[in-house]
Amino acid sequence: MPRSADRTRRVARTTWVALLWSAFAALSPLAGAHGSPAVSISPGSERILESMLAADTVDPDPLSARFLGTPYGAGTLIGSATEPEQLVVDLERVDCFTYADYVEALKRAHDRDGFLTGLAEVRYKDGIVSFANRRHFFTDWAAAAPPVATDVTARLSGDAVRTTKNLNSKDSGGVYLPGLPVVPRTVTYIPSDRVTDDVVAGLRTGDYLGAYAGDGGLDVTHVGIFVDTPDGPIFRNASSVSTDDAVVDTPLSAYLRTVPGIVVLRPLL
């Protein structure tokens, strides 16, 4: 075979492989409008992630318990209407919502790449990493496609209350998140004094509980995970309370006394 013909075949094969990889990247859940997103993860978080993946469990109790004692940290996500979004993995400190993100992503993963893909699917609509696509509100998990969870609040109690919200609109004027639209949404919650033993019996370990917000522009003010333990039901959450300042287990009954009501989302996985 002439050397020129062999070279032509090798170039064609290389080009074909490159095209296959380009097609794969375009179909990847991590690929956005401008290609794969920047991933922000520290060496410390890499080590924690490796340890958590080694557990290889989808059971929400032991999985979420791995975070107990993790320091509370707000404002860890990177991105805004004017700053490019990054896929942030910060397992050294969490707030209530990033904690939920990481637990759900770990349930979807067996390795690092699977975790990153799962995190993008949980945190962003259609898995596309951008500020506009981020699920900024708790009920986005059920309302935005593809859903991460189902809103089961109304199923759990005949005393559930439906109210119309304009998410992102401050009651005092303006918006919470500049650059994002106001989103009308019906939010259903169970008043805390109507969370009976029967309601609690209907909860499942791994359900996400949101503390209903009185403000018309928010759905909830805090999020945590319901866990049924031998010592009674608990609310596992990343608490910013000064006496906690970490992921802690709070007796559910005690937590309910501090909030007007709860929104319950049941994860699909």
C-alpha positions as CSV (number, residue, x, y, z in Angstrom):
1,M,0.0,0.0,0.0
2,P,1.5,3.4,-0.9
3,R,2.5,5.5,2.1
4,S,0.3,8.4,0.9
5,A,-2.8,6.1,0.8
6,D,-2.0,4.7,4.3
7,R,-1.6,8.3,5.6
8,T,-4.9,9.2,4.0
9,R,-6.7,6.3,5.8
10,R,-5.1,7.2,9.2
11,V,-6.2,10.9,8.8
12,A,-9.7,9.8,7.9
13,R,-9.8,7.5,10.9
14,T,-8.6,10.2,13.2
15,T,-11.1,12.6,11.9
16,W,-13.9,10.0,12.3
17,V,-12.9,9.4,16.0
18,A,-12.8,13.1,16.6
19,L,-16.3,13.5,15.2
20,L,-17.5,10.7,17.4
21,W,-16.1,12.3,20.5
22,S,-17.7,15.7,19.4
23,A,-21.0,14.0,19.0
24,F,-20.7,12.3,22.4
25,A,-19.8,15.6,24.1
26,A,-22.8,17.3,22.5
27,L,-25.1,14.7,23.9
28,S,-23.5,14.7,27.3
29,P,-25.8,16.1,30.1
30,L,-22.8,18.2,31.1
31,A,-22.6,19.9,27.7
32,G,-24.3,23.3,27.7
33,A,-24.8,25.8,24.9
34,H,-21.1,26.7,25.1
35,G,-19.7,23.2,25.7
36,S,-18.8,21.4,28.9
37,P,-19.0,23.7,31.9
38,A,-16.1,24.6,34.2
39,V,-16.0,22.3,37.3
40,S,-15.0,23.9,40.6
41,I,-13.8,21.3,43.1
42,S,-11.1,21.6,45.7
43,P,-8.6,18.8,46.6
44,G,-10.4,18.4,49.9
45,S,-13.7,18.0,48.2
46,E,-12.1,15.5,45.8
47,R,-11.0,13.4,48.8
48,I,-14.4,13.5,50.5
49,L,-16.1,12.6,47.2
50,E,-13.9,9.6,46.7
51,S,-14.7,8.4,50.2
52,M,-18.4,8.9,49.8
53,L,-18.5,7.1,46.4
54,A,-16.7,4.2,48.0
55,A,-19.7,3.6,50.2
56,D,-21.7,2.8,47.0
57,T,-25.2,3.1,48.6
58,V,-28.4,4.7,47.5
59,D,-30.0,4.4,51.0
60,P,-30.8,8.1,51.9
61,D,-30.2,7.5,55.6
62,P,-26.6,6.4,55.7
63,L,-25.8,8.5,52.6
64,S,-27.1,11.8,54.2
65,A,-25.6,10.8,57.5
66,R,-22.1,11.0,56.0
67,F,-22.5,14.8,56.0
68,L,-23.3,15.0,59.7
69,G,-20.9,17.6,61.3
70,T,-20.0,19.1,57.9
71,P,-19.7,22.9,58.5
72,Y,-22.5,25.2,57.3
73,G,-21.4,27.4,54.4
74,A,-23.6,29.8,52.3
75,G,-22.8,31.3,49.0
76,T,-20.6,28.5,47.6
77,L,-22.2,28.4,44.1
78,I,-20.5,30.4,41.3
79,G,-22.6,32.2,38.7
80,S,-25.0,35.0,38.2
81,A,-26.7,37.0,35.4
82,T,-23.3,38.6,34.8
83,E,-20.8,35.9,35.8
84,P,-20.4,32.5,34.0
85,E,-21.9,29.6,35.9
86,Q,-19.6,26.8,37.2
87,L,-20.5,23.4,38.4
88,V,-19.4,23.7,42.0
89,V,-18.6,20.8,44.2
90,D,-17.9,21.9,47.7
91,L,-18.3,19.0,50.1
92,E,-16.2,20.8,52.9
93,R,-19.1,23.1,53.7
94,V,-22.8,23.1,52.6
95,D,-26.0,25.1,52.9
96,C,-29.4,23.5,53.1
97,F,-29.9,23.3,49.4
98,T,-26.4,22.3,48.3
99,Y,-26.6,19.5,50.9
100,A,-29.7,18.2,49.2
101,D,-28.1,18.5,45.8
102,Y,-25.1,16.5,46.8
103,V,-27.2,13.7,48.5
104,E,-29.3,13.3,45.4
105,A,-26.3,13.4,43.1
106,L,-24.6,10.7,45.1
107,K,-27.6,8.5,44.8
108,R,-27.2,8.6,41.0
109,A,-23.4,7.9,41.0
110,H,-20.9,5.1,41.1
111,D,-17.9,7.2,40.1
112,R,-16.7,10.8,39.8
113,D,-18.1,11.3,36.3
114,G,-21.4,9.9,37.3
115,F,-21.5,12.2,40.3
116,L,-20.8,15.3,38.1
117,T,-23.5,14.3,35.6
118,G,-26.0,13.6,38.4
119,L,-25.2,16.9,40.1
120,A,-25.9,18.7,36.8
121,E,-29.2,16.9,36.4
122,V,-30.3,17.7,40.0
123,R,-29.1,21.3,40.2
124,Y,-30.0,22.4,36.6
125,K,-33.0,22.2,34.4
126,D,-32.3,19.7,31.5
127,G,-28.9,19.2,33.1
128,I,-27.6,22.3,31.4
129,V,-25.2,24.2,33.6
130,S,-26.1,27.9,33.5
131,F,-27.5,30.5,35.9
132,A,-30.7,30.7,34.0
133,N,-31.2,27.0,34.2
134,R,-30.3,26.6,37.9
135,R,-33.2,25.3,40.0
136,H,-33.1,28.3,42.3
137,F,-36.3,27.4,44.2
138,F,-37.1,24.2,46.2
139,T,-40.3,23.5,44.2
140,D,-38.3,23.7,41.0
141,W,-37.3,20.1,41.8
142,A,-40.9,19.1,41.0
143,A,-42.0,21.8,38.6
144,A,-39.0,22.1,36.2
145,A,-38.3,19.5,33.6
146,P,-37.0,16.9,34.0
147,P,-38.3,16.6,37.6
148,V,-36.1,15.4,40.4
149,A,-38.9,14.8,42.8
150,T,-42.7,14.7,43.1
151,D,-44.7,17.1,45.3
152,V,-46.6,14.8,47.6
153,T,-47.8,17.5,50.1
154,A,-51.5,17.4,49.2
155,R,-51.5,13.6,49.3
156,L,-50.3,13.5,52.9
157,S,-53.0,15.7,54.4
158,G,-56.5,16.9,53.7
159,D,-55.6,20.0,55.6
160,A,-53.0,21.0,53.0
161,V,-53.3,24.7,51.9
162,R,-52.8,25.9,48.4
163,T,-51.5,29.4,47.8
164,T,-50.3,31.4,44.8
165,K,-46.8,32.7,44.8
166,N,-44.8,35.0,42.5
167,L,-41.4,33.4,43.0
168,N,-38.4,35.8,42.9
169,S,-40.6,38.9,43.6
170,K,-39.9,40.6,46.9
171,D,-42.9,41.7,48.8
172,S,-41.0,44.9,49.5
173,G,-40.3,45.5,45.8
174,G,-37.7,44.3,43.4
175,V,-36.5,40.7,42.9
176,Y,-34.3,38.3,44.9
177,L,-32.3,37.2,41.8
178,P,-31.5,40.0,39.3
179,G,-31.6,38.8,35.7
180,L,-34.2,36.1,36.4
181,P,-38.0,36.4,35.7
182,V,-40.8,36.3,38.2
183,V,-42.4,32.8,38.2
184,P,-46.1,32.4,39.2
185,R,-46.6,29.1,41.0
186,T,-49.1,27.4,43.2
187,V,-47.4,26.2,46.4
188,T,-49.0,23.6,48.6
189,Y,-48.0,23.3,52.3
190,I,-49.2,21.6,55.5
191,P,-49.5,24.0,58.4
192,S,-47.3,22.9,61.2
193,D,-50.1,22.5,63.7
194,R,-51.8,20.1,61.2
195,V,-48.8,17.8,60.9
196,T,-50.4,14.9,62.8
197,D,-49.0,11.5,63.6
198,D,-50.8,10.2,60.5
199,V,-49.0,12.8,58.3
200,V,-45.7,11.8,59.8
201,A,-46.5,8.1,59.3
202,G,-47.0,8.9,55.6
203,L,-43.5,10.4,55.3
204,R,-40.6,8.2,54.0
205,T,-37.0,8.4,54.9
206,G,-35.4,10.5,52.2
207,D,-38.3,12.8,51.6
208,Y,-37.3,16.4,51.4
209,L,-39.1,18.9,53.7
210,G,-39.2,22.6,52.9
211,A,-40.1,25.2,55.6
212,Y,-43.0,27.1,54.0
213,A,-42.2,30.8,53.5
214,G,-44.6,33.6,54.4
215,D,-43.0,35.9,51.8
216,G,-44.9,35.8,48.5
217,G,-41.7,35.6,46.5
218,L,-40.3,32.5,48.1
219,D,-41.6,29.0,48.3
220,V,-39.5,27.8,51.4
221,T,-36.9,29.3,53.6
222,H,-35.1,26.1,54.6
223,V,-34.8,22.5,53.4
224,G,-33.9,19.2,55.0
225,I,-34.3,15.5,54.8
226,F,-36.8,13.4,56.8
227,V,-35.3,10.3,58.5
228,D,-37.4,7.9,60.5
229,T,-35.1,6.6,63.3
230,P,-35.7,4.2,66.3
231,D,-35.6,7.3,68.5
232,G,-38.3,9.1,66.5
233,P,-38.6,11.1,63.3
234,I,-35.8,13.7,62.6
235,F,-35.2,16.6,60.3
236,R,-31.6,16.2,59.0
237,N,-30.4,19.6,57.8
238,A,-27.5,22.0,57.2
239,S,-28.4,24.4,60.0
240,S,-27.1,28.0,60.1
241,V,-28.3,28.4,63.7
242,S,-25.2,29.6,65.7
243,T,-25.4,26.7,68.1
244,D,-25.3,24.3,65.2
245,D,-23.6,25.8,62.2
246,A,-23.3,22.4,60.6
247,V,-25.3,19.5,59.3
248,V,-27.3,18.2,62.3
249,D,-30.2,16.0,63.3
250,T,-33.1,17.9,64.8
251,P,-36.2,16.2,66.2
252,L,-39.0,16.8,63.7
253,S,-41.5,17.9,66.4
254,A,-39.1,20.5,67.7
255,Y,-38.4,21.9,64.2
256,L,-42.1,22.1,63.3
257,R,-42.6,24.4,66.3
258,T,-40.3,27.0,64.6
259,V,-41.9,27.1,61.1
260,P,-45.4,27.9,59.7
261,G,-45.6,24.7,57.7
262,I,-43.9,22.2,55.4
263,V,-43.7,21.4,51.7
264,V,-42.9,17.7,51.0
265,L,-41.1,16.6,47.9
266,R,-40.5,12.9,47.3
267,P,-37.4,12.1,45.2
268,L,-37.9,10.0,42.1
269,L,-34.8,7.9,42.9
